[in-house]
Amino acid sequence: MNGSYTTAEVLRILGVTERELRSCLRAALYPSHGKSQLRRFSFEDLILLRTAKGLCQAGIPVSRIRRMLESLKHQLPPEQQLSTIKIYADGRRVVVWDEMGRWQPDSGQFLLNFDAGEIAGASRVKTLTSRRRVPGPTAQQWLDRGMYLEESSPKEAREAYQEALRLDPSLVDAHINLGFLLHRDGRLADAEQCYRAAIAYAPAEILGYFNLAVVLEDQGNRKGAIEAYAAVIARRPYFTDAHHNIALLYEAEGRQADAIRHYSMARKLSRGEKTATARKGKGGKPRNPFRPV
């Protein structure tokens, strides 16, 4: 349903004054309008304004509501509107409901009792007295959410991966992706733990060994890095990046014969099939960690 409502109708439906409506508009990220009386509001507008009204009535500053809604816009898929979710307070946590279940966008005490269906009649607003119990997101859904949030909100992506692992500690991709973010942030010891966990759950997969080798190298542990690269090569003999990286380490250790052998193999392989996902590090050497795609 996508009705069109005048300002007077919105004031009556929401039970607010014009001044309160202006505050709700600011909180809900709407641009200010000089002639608000001429504005028309959609059903989705009503939903979001009711959300803003509830938060304002709970004593939440408009600036704080705006920050939270801005954050939510980045967390939701591009096609999903803010009007499709519910926001309420669970103790001191902000909890959001959407089709994936309940989740926490940030911290703070927000309070909103809201049901979109109550506004559909455009006559009056009722108080939601009970909430429908819904299952929480699965580990895979938390993993998907983390991958979606990585670029826009790495902190929330890390939290999503941690929640995925709480639900399913054997989810190897979550270990790898969490380790990748920690590694990128310079939290090398934490990243190492993630990569070792990935290896423990999937000893036949090479990604954990390769990323472990890189993080050990970053920590100055050449011996450990060599062992990890060797584990990669034992499982995938034609992995160009592993040969290149281990050759550099052997050269640094003064093991010239071993270095030459792996340099030769890396050159031979690079003339054939190249590793499409390699990220180049300093000096053009492919030594950065990978993550599942």
PARORO-495144 format. One record per residue (C-alpha): residue number from 1; residue in three letters; x, y, z. Coordinates in steps of 0.05 Angstrom, whole numbers, plus 5000, padded with zeros to 4 digits. Layout:
<rs>
[r NUM; "ALA"; [X; Y; Z]]
...
</rs>
This chain:
<rs>
[r 1; "MET"; [5000; 5000; 5000]]
[r 2; "ASN"; [5030; 5067; 4979]]
[r 3; "GLY"; [4980; 5120; 4997]]
[r 4; "SER"; [4992; 5195; 4996]]
[r 5; "TYR"; [4979; 5236; 5058]]
[r 6; "THR"; [4978; 5310; 5071]]
[r 7; "THR"; [5015; 5342; 5129]]
[r 8; "ALA"; [4949; 5351; 5167]]
[r 9; "GLU"; [4934; 5277; 5159]]
[r 10; "VAL"; [5004; 5258; 5183]]
[r 11; "LEU"; [4996; 5303; 5244]]
[r 12; "ARG"; [4930; 5269; 5261]]
[r 13; "ILE"; [4955; 5198; 5248]]
[r 14; "LEU"; [5019; 5206; 5288]]
[r 15; "GLY"; [4988; 5250; 5341]]
[r 16; "VAL"; [5043; 5302; 5339]]
[r 17; "THR"; [5047; 5378; 5333]]
[r 18; "GLU"; [5078; 5413; 5274]]
[r 19; "ARG"; [5141; 5426; 5315]]
[r 20; "GLU"; [5145; 5353; 5335]]
[r 21; "LEU"; [5135; 5332; 5262]]
[r 22; "ARG"; [5194; 5377; 5242]]
[r 23; "SER"; [5237; 5341; 5294]]
[r 24; "CYS"; [5214; 5274; 5267]]
[r 25; "LEU"; [5231; 5295; 5196]]
[r 26; "ARG"; [5301; 5316; 5217]]
[r 27; "ALA"; [5311; 5252; 5257]]
[r 28; "ALA"; [5287; 5208; 5199]]
[r 29; "LEU"; [5338; 5240; 5151]]
[r 30; "TYR"; [5288; 5279; 5110]]
[r 31; "PRO"; [5310; 5346; 5080]]
[r 32; "SER"; [5277; 5407; 5109]]
[r 33; "HIS"; [5220; 5438; 5070]]
[r 34; "GLY"; [5200; 5510; 5075]]
[r 35; "LYS"; [5127; 5495; 5056]]
[r 36; "SER"; [5114; 5433; 5096]]
[r 37; "GLN"; [5039; 5442; 5092]]
[r 38; "LEU"; [5043; 5427; 5017]]
[r 39; "ARG"; [5083; 5364; 5025]]
[r 40; "ARG"; [5054; 5296; 5010]]
[r 41; "PHE"; [5077; 5235; 5050]]
[r 42; "SER"; [5077; 5162; 5027]]
[r 43; "PHE"; [5059; 5102; 5070]]
[r 44; "GLU"; [5134; 5087; 5076]]
[r 45; "ASP"; [5145; 5158; 5101]]
[r 46; "LEU"; [5093; 5146; 5155]]
[r 47; "ILE"; [5128; 5083; 5177]]
[r 48; "LEU"; [5195; 5117; 5184]]
[r 49; "LEU"; [5167; 5179; 5217]]
[r 50; "ARG"; [5132; 5135; 5268]]
[r 51; "THR"; [5199; 5103; 5282]]
[r 52; "ALA"; [5231; 5171; 5292]]
[r 53; "LYS"; [5173; 5193; 5336]]
[r 54; "GLY"; [5181; 5133; 5382]]
[r 55; "LEU"; [5255; 5145; 5389]]
[r 56; "CYS"; [5245; 5219; 5403]]
[r 57; "GLN"; [5193; 5204; 5455]]
[r 58; "ALA"; [5242; 5156; 5488]]
[r 59; "GLY"; [5287; 5216; 5499]]
[r 60; "ILE"; [5338; 5201; 5445]]
[r 61; "PRO"; [5370; 5264; 5415]]
[r 62; "VAL"; [5354; 5277; 5342]]
[r 63; "SER"; [5428; 5276; 5324]]
[r 64; "ARG"; [5436; 5207; 5355]]
[r 65; "ILE"; [5376; 5180; 5318]]
[r 66; "ARG"; [5403; 5207; 5253]]
[r 67; "ARG"; [5471; 5173; 5264]]
[r 68; "MET"; [5436; 5107; 5279]]
[r 69; "LEU"; [5392; 5110; 5218]]
[r 70; "GLU"; [5451; 5129; 5174]]
[r 71; "SER"; [5488; 5068; 5201]]
[r 72; "LEU"; [5428; 5024; 5187]]
[r 73; "LYS"; [5424; 5050; 5115]]
[r 74; "HIS"; [5494; 5022; 5104]]
[r 75; "GLN"; [5479; 4956; 5138]]
[r 76; "LEU"; [5417; 4940; 5098]]
[r 77; "PRO"; [5419; 4915; 5026]]
[r 78; "PRO"; [5410; 4972; 4976]]
[r 79; "GLU"; [5339; 4949; 4957]]
[r 80; "GLN"; [5314; 4947; 5030]]
[r 81; "GLN"; [5282; 5009; 5060]]
[r 82; "LEU"; [5288; 5031; 5132]]
[r 83; "SER"; [5212; 5028; 5136]]
[r 84; "THR"; [5214; 4952; 5130]]
[r 85; "ILE"; [5249; 4940; 5197]]
[r 86; "LYS"; [5230; 4947; 5270]]
[r 87; "ILE"; [5272; 4979; 5323]]
[r 88; "TYR"; [5264; 4968; 5398]]
[r 89; "ALA"; [5304; 4968; 5462]]
[r 90; "ASP"; [5327; 4903; 5494]]
[r 91; "GLY"; [5356; 4926; 5559]]
[r 92; "ARG"; [5413; 4972; 5539]]
[r 93; "ARG"; [5420; 4943; 5469]]
[r 94; "VAL"; [5387; 4968; 5405]]
[r 95; "VAL"; [5354; 4909; 5370]]
[r 96; "VAL"; [5329; 4910; 5299]]
[r 97; "TRP"; [5281; 4861; 5267]]
[r 98; "ASP"; [5281; 4846; 5193]]
[r 99; "GLU"; [5269; 4785; 5151]]
[r 100; "MET"; [5334; 4754; 5177]]
[r 101; "GLY"; [5311; 4759; 5250]]
[r 102; "ARG"; [5337; 4802; 5307]]
[r 103; "TRP"; [5404; 4839; 5305]]
[r 104; "GLN"; [5440; 4896; 5338]]
[r 105; "PRO"; [5461; 4957; 5297]]
[r 106; "ASP"; [5497; 4993; 5353]]
[r 107; "SER"; [5495; 5004; 5428]]
[r 108; "GLY"; [5449; 5050; 5467]]
[r 109; "GLN"; [5379; 5048; 5498]]
[r 110; "PHE"; [5325; 5059; 5446]]
[r 111; "LEU"; [5251; 5045; 5455]]
[r 112; "LEU"; [5200; 5037; 5400]]
[r 113; "ASN"; [5137; 4995; 5399]]
[r 114; "PHE"; [5115; 4994; 5327]]
[r 115; "ASP"; [5077; 4953; 5277]]
[r 116; "ALA"; [5072; 4977; 5204]]
[r 117; "GLY"; [5004; 4944; 5198]]
[r 118; "GLU"; [4974; 4992; 5249]]
[r 119; "ILE"; [4983; 5052; 5203]]
[r 120; "ALA"; [4956; 5019; 5141]]
[r 121; "GLY"; [4885; 5042; 5158]]
[r 122; "ALA"; [4910; 5114; 5165]]
[r 123; "SER"; [4859; 5126; 5221]]
[r 124; "ARG"; [4894; 5117; 5288]]
[r 125; "VAL"; [4957; 5090; 5320]]
[r 126; "LYS"; [4954; 5033; 5370]]
[r 127; "THR"; [5007; 5011; 5419]]
[r 128; "LEU"; [5040; 4945; 5404]]
[r 129; "THR"; [5032; 4904; 5467]]
[r 130; "SER"; [5067; 4840; 5447]]
[r 131; "ARG"; [5122; 4823; 5398]]
[r 132; "ARG"; [5121; 4764; 5351]]
[r 133; "ARG"; [5176; 4715; 5368]]
[r 134; "VAL"; [5220; 4702; 5308]]
[r 135; "PRO"; [5281; 4658; 5300]]
[r 136; "GLY"; [5348; 4692; 5300]]
[r 137; "PRO"; [5394; 4693; 5239]]
[r 138; "THR"; [5433; 4630; 5224]]
[r 139; "ALA"; [5508; 4626; 5224]]
[r 140; "GLN"; [5509; 4629; 5148]]
[r 141; "GLN"; [5464; 4691; 5149]]
[r 142; "TRP"; [5512; 4725; 5198]]
[r 143; "LEU"; [5569; 4706; 5152]]
[r 144; "ASP"; [5533; 4737; 5092]]
[r 145; "ARG"; [5518; 4799; 5133]]
[r 146; "GLY"; [5591; 4806; 5151]]
[r 147; "MET"; [5613; 4801; 5079]]
[r 148; "TYR"; [5562; 4854; 5059]]
[r 149; "LEU"; [5586; 4901; 5114]]
[r 150; "GLU"; [5661; 4893; 5105]]
[r 151; "GLU"; [5672; 4956; 5063]]
[r 152; "SER"; [5621; 5002; 5094]]
[r 153; "SER"; [5629; 4981; 5167]]
[r 154; "PRO"; [5688; 4935; 5184]]
[r 155; "LYS"; [5673; 4938; 5258]]
[r 156; "GLU"; [5602; 4912; 5248]]
[r 157; "ALA"; [5628; 4861; 5199]]
[r 158; "ARG"; [5676; 4834; 5252]]
[r 159; "GLU"; [5617; 4829; 5301]]
[r 160; "ALA"; [5576; 4792; 5249]]
[r 161; "TYR"; [5632; 4741; 5238]]
[r 162; "GLN"; [5640; 4732; 5313]]
[r 163; "GLU"; [5565; 4719; 5319]]
[r 164; "ALA"; [5569; 4669; 5262]]
[r 165; "LEU"; [5625; 4632; 5298]]
[r 166; "ARG"; [5587; 4633; 5364]]
[r 167; "LEU"; [5531; 4596; 5328]]
[r 168; "ASP"; [5576; 4551; 5287]]
[r 169; "PRO"; [5650; 4548; 5308]]
[r 170; "SER"; [5665; 4503; 5248]]
[r 171; "LEU"; [5647; 4557; 5197]]
[r 172; "VAL"; [5715; 4562; 5163]]
[r 173; "ASP"; [5699; 4622; 5119]]
[r 174; "ALA"; [5680; 4663; 5180]]
[r 175; "HIS"; [5747; 4646; 5213]]
[r 176; "ILE"; [5784; 4667; 5149]]
[r 177; "ASN"; [5745; 4731; 5138]]
[r 178; "LEU"; [5749; 4752; 5211]]
[r 179; "GLY"; [5824; 4738; 5210]]
[r 180; "PHE"; [5831; 4779; 5146]]
[r 181; "LEU"; [5798; 4840; 5178]]
[r 182; "LEU"; [5840; 4833; 5242]]
[r 183; "HIS"; [5902; 4823; 5200]]
[r 184; "ARG"; [5887; 4885; 5160]]
[r 185; "ASP"; [5878; 4925; 5225]]
[r 186; "GLY"; [5946; 4902; 5251]]
[r 187; "ARG"; [5918; 4855; 5304]]
[r 188; "LEU"; [5966; 4801; 5282]]
[r 189; "ALA"; [5961; 4754; 5343]]
[r 190; "ASP"; [5885; 4753; 5338]]
[r 191; "ALA"; [5888; 4742; 5263]]
[r 192; "GLU"; [5937; 4684; 5274]]
[r 193; "GLN"; [5887; 4651; 5321]]
[r 194; "CYS"; [5832; 4657; 5269]]
[r 195; "TYR"; [5875; 4625; 5215]]
[r 196; "ARG"; [5897; 4569; 5260]]
[r 197; "ALA"; [5824; 4555; 5277]]
[r 198; "ALA"; [5808; 4552; 5203]]
[r 199; "ILE"; [5864; 4501; 5194]]
[r 200; "ALA"; [5839; 4460; 5253]]
[r 201; "TYR"; [5769; 4455; 5222]]
[r 202; "ALA"; [5793; 4446; 5150]]
[r 203; "PRO"; [5863; 4417; 5149]]
[r 204; "ALA"; [5858; 4401; 5074]]
[r 205; "GLU"; [5843; 4473; 5054]]
[r 206; "ILE"; [5902; 4517; 5035]]
[r 207; "LEU"; [5873; 4586; 5051]]
[r 208; "GLY"; [5884; 4580; 5126]]
[r 209; "TYR"; [5957; 4558; 5116]]
[r 210; "PHE"; [5972; 4613; 5066]]
[r 211; "ASN"; [5943; 4669; 5109]]
[r 212; "LEU"; [5977; 4640; 5170]]
[r 213; "ALA"; [6043; 4642; 5133]]
[r 214; "VAL"; [6033; 4716; 5116]]
[r 215; "VAL"; [6014; 4736; 5188]]
[r 216; "LEU"; [6073; 4697; 5216]]
[r 217; "GLU"; [6118; 4732; 5167]]
[r 218; "ASP"; [6089; 4799; 5189]]
[r 219; "GLN"; [6106; 4780; 5260]]
[r 220; "GLY"; [6178; 4764; 5241]]
[r 221; "ASN"; [6170; 4688; 5249]]
[r 222; "ARG"; [6206; 4665; 5185]]
[r 223; "LYS"; [6211; 4593; 5206]]
[r 224; "GLY"; [6137; 4588; 5221]]
[r 225; "ALA"; [6120; 4623; 5156]]
[r 226; "ILE"; [6164; 4576; 5116]]
[r 227; "GLU"; [6129; 4516; 5148]]
[r 228; "ALA"; [6061; 4545; 5132]]
[r 229; "TYR"; [6079; 4559; 5059]]
[r 230; "ALA"; [6107; 4489; 5053]]
[r 231; "ALA"; [6040; 4463; 5078]]
[r 232; "VAL"; [6006; 4502; 5022]]
[r 233; "ILE"; [6053; 4474; 4969]]
[r 234; "ALA"; [6045; 4403; 4995]]
[r 235; "ARG"; [5970; 4410; 4985]]
[r 236; "ARG"; [5972; 4451; 4920]]
[r 237; "PRO"; [6040; 4443; 4886]]
[r 238; "TYR"; [6022; 4494; 4831]]
[r 239; "PHE"; [6005; 4553; 4876]]
[r 240; "THR"; [6049; 4607; 4846]]
[r 241; "ASP"; [6044; 4657; 4904]]
[r 242; "ALA"; [6066; 4605; 4955]]
[r 243; "HIS"; [6128; 4588; 4915]]
[r 244; "HIS"; [6144; 4662; 4906]]
[r 245; "ASN"; [6136; 4678; 4980]]
[r 246; "ILE"; [6174; 4618; 5007]]
[r 247; "ALA"; [6231; 4634; 4958]]
[r 248; "LEU"; [6236; 4704; 4988]]
[r 249; "LEU"; [6240; 4675; 5058]]
[r 250; "TYR"; [6292; 4622; 5039]]
[r 251; "GLU"; [6334; 4678; 5008]]
[r 252; "ALA"; [6328; 4719; 5072]]
[r 253; "GLU"; [6350; 4657; 5111]]
[r 254; "GLY"; [6411; 4647; 5066]]
[r 255; "ARG"; [6384; 4582; 5037]]
[r 256; "GLN"; [6401; 4600; 4965]]
[r 257; "ALA"; [6390; 4531; 4934]]
[r 258; "ASP"; [6320; 4527; 4962]]
[r 259; "ALA"; [6305; 4599; 4942]]
[r 260; "ILE"; [6328; 4586; 4870]]
[r 261; "ARG"; [6286; 4523; 4866]]
[r 262; "HIS"; [6222; 4559; 4886]]
[r 263; "TYR"; [6238; 4622; 4846]]
[r 264; "SER"; [6246; 4577; 4785]]
[r 265; "MET"; [6180; 4542; 4799]]
[r 266; "ALA"; [6144; 4609; 4809]]
[r 267; "ARG"; [6170; 4636; 4743]]
[r 268; "LYS"; [6150; 4572; 4707]]
[r 269; "LEU"; [6080; 4575; 4736]]
[r 270; "SER"; [6072; 4650; 4724]]
[r 271; "ARG"; [6084; 4639; 4649]]
[r 272; "GLY"; [6025; 4593; 4650]]
[r 273; "GLU"; [5965; 4601; 4695]]
[r 274; "LYS"; [5967; 4664; 4738]]
[r 275; "THR"; [5932; 4670; 4806]]
[r 276; "ALA"; [5874; 4716; 4791]]
[r 277; "THR"; [5861; 4736; 4863]]
[r 278; "ALA"; [5932; 4753; 4884]]
[r 279; "ARG"; [5942; 4820; 4919]]
[r 280; "LYS"; [6010; 4851; 4908]]
[r 281; "GLY"; [6050; 4873; 4968]]
[r 282; "LYS"; [6113; 4915; 4973]]
[r 283; "GLY"; [6160; 4905; 4914]]
[r 284; "GLY"; [6105; 4871; 4874]]
[r 285; "LYS"; [6109; 4807; 4913]]
[r 286; "PRO"; [6043; 4769; 4922]]
[r 287; "ARG"; [6045; 4759; 4997]]
[r 288; "ASN"; [5980; 4790; 5024]]
[r 289; "PRO"; [5927; 4745; 5056]]
[r 290; "PHE"; [5867; 4721; 5017]]
[r 291; "ARG"; [5795; 4710; 5038]]
[r 292; "PRO"; [5737; 4669; 5011]]
[r 293; "VAL"; [5698; 4702; 4955]]
</rs>
